[in-house]
Amino acid sequence: MKITVAENSLQQQDAFQVRTLVFVEEQQVPAELEIDELENDSIHFVGYEEDVPGAAARMRYVDDYAKLERICILKDFRGKHYGNDLVWAMEEEAKKRGMKKAKLNAQTRAIPFYERLGYTVVSDEFMDAGIPHKTMTKQL
């Protein structure tokens, strides 16, 4: 899978399509919570396998850290370690922009995945869009 920073509206729409399929359709997150007012302040990532979008995420800079958000892989693309590739691409982009720390709010079922990538839980459990989460951080 080729992970790229969305550089045009088509790539950004591909990212939104993947996010909508995973979060809104699969996980039943309300559409108005998924695509929000922070999109224009975000860097969007999209992953393609043979020109088919299968992964997406966004990243924002908040204070002194990169906030990794909306990380998702379409069901048909799971199990191929594309999640690793997506997070690594986000971390590399953050480092290029001078960030030394990454932070994310992980769905609790995804915590082992992020721990394998070096993230540490730093919060108690909280609900976001009806799904339990914990905040995790990593020094880049």
C-alpha positions in Angstrom: 0.0 0.0 0.0 1.2 3.4 -0.9 0.5 6.0 1.9 0.4 9.6 0.7 -0.5 13.0 2.1 -3.6 14.1 0.3 -2.5 16.9 -2.0 -5.7 17.5 -3.9 -9.4 17.4 -3.4 -9.8 13.9 -5.1 -7.3 12.4 -2.6 -9.0 14.1 0.3 -12.4 12.8 -0.9 -10.9 9.3 -1.1 -9.8 9.7 2.5 -13.3 10.9 3.5 -14.8 7.9 1.7 -12.7 5.4 3.6 -13.4 7.1 6.9 -17.1 7.2 6.2 -17.2 3.5 5.3 -15.3 2.5 8.4 -16.6 4.9 11.0 -20.1 5.8 9.9 -21.3 2.6 8.2 -19.3 0.0 10.0 -19.1 1.5 13.5 -22.3 3.6 13.4 -20.6 6.9 14.3 -22.9 9.8 13.4 -21.8 11.3 10.1 -21.8 14.8 11.6 -19.2 13.7 14.1 -17.0 12.0 11.6 -16.5 14.8 9.1 -16.2 17.9 11.2 -15.1 21.5 11.4 -11.4 20.5 11.9 -11.0 19.0 8.4 -9.6 22.2 6.9 -7.0 22.4 9.7 -5.8 18.8 9.2 -3.3 17.0 7.1 -5.1 14.1 5.4 -3.5 10.8 4.6 -4.8 8.2 2.2 -3.5 4.7 1.4 -3.9 3.1 -2.0 -3.5 -0.4 -3.1 -3.4 -0.5 -6.9 -5.1 2.9 -7.1 -7.9 1.7 -4.8 -8.2 3.7 -1.5 -8.1 1.4 1.5 -6.7 3.4 4.4 -7.1 6.9 5.7 -6.3 9.2 8.6 -5.8 12.8 9.5 -3.3 14.7 11.7 -3.4 18.0 13.4 -0.8 20.0 15.3 -2.0 20.9 18.8 0.4 22.8 21.1 3.7 20.9 20.9 2.5 17.5 19.6 1.0 15.9 16.5 -2.5 14.6 17.1 -3.2 11.4 15.0 -6.9 11.0 14.3 -9.4 9.0 12.3 -6.9 6.2 11.6 -8.8 3.4 9.7 -8.4 0.6 7.2 -11.2 -0.8 5.1 -12.3 -4.3 6.1 -11.0 -5.9 2.8 -7.5 -4.4 3.4 -7.1 -5.5 7.1 -4.6 -8.1 8.2 -1.9 -6.8 5.8 -0.1 -4.5 8.3 -1.3 -1.4 6.5 -2.2 0.2 9.8 1.5 0.1 10.7 2.4 1.7 7.4 -0.2 4.4 8.0 0.9 5.3 11.5 4.5 5.3 10.5 3.8 7.6 7.6 2.0 10.0 9.9 4.9 9.9 12.4 7.4 10.6 9.7 5.4 13.6 8.4 5.1 14.9 12.0 8.9 14.6 12.5 9.5 16.4 9.2 7.5 19.3 10.6 9.5 19.4 13.9 7.1 17.5 16.2 8.7 15.5 19.0 5.5 13.9 20.4 2.5 12.1 19.0 -0.9 11.7 20.7 -4.0 9.8 19.8 -7.3 8.7 21.3 -7.4 4.9 20.7 -10.5 2.8 20.7 -9.9 0.5 23.6 -9.9 -2.6 21.3 -7.1 -1.0 19.3 -4.8 -0.4 22.3 -2.6 -3.5 21.8 -2.0 -2.4 18.1 -0.8 1.0 19.2 1.3 -0.4 22.1 3.1 -2.5 19.5 4.0 0.7 17.8 5.4 2.3 20.9 2.4 4.2 22.3 1.6 4.3 26.0 -1.8 4.8 27.6 -1.9 8.1 29.5 -5.6 8.4 30.4 -8.6 6.6 31.9 -11.2 5.3 29.6 -13.7 7.8 28.1 -16.5 7.6 25.6 -16.2 9.2 22.2 -19.1 8.8 19.7 -20.4 6.0 21.9 -17.1 4.0 21.7 -14.7 3.5 24.7 -11.3 5.2 24.1 -8.0 5.9 26.0 -5.5 8.6 25.2 -2.0 7.3 24.2 1.3 9.2 23.5 4.7 8.4 22.0 7.9 10.4 21.8 9.0 10.7 18.2 
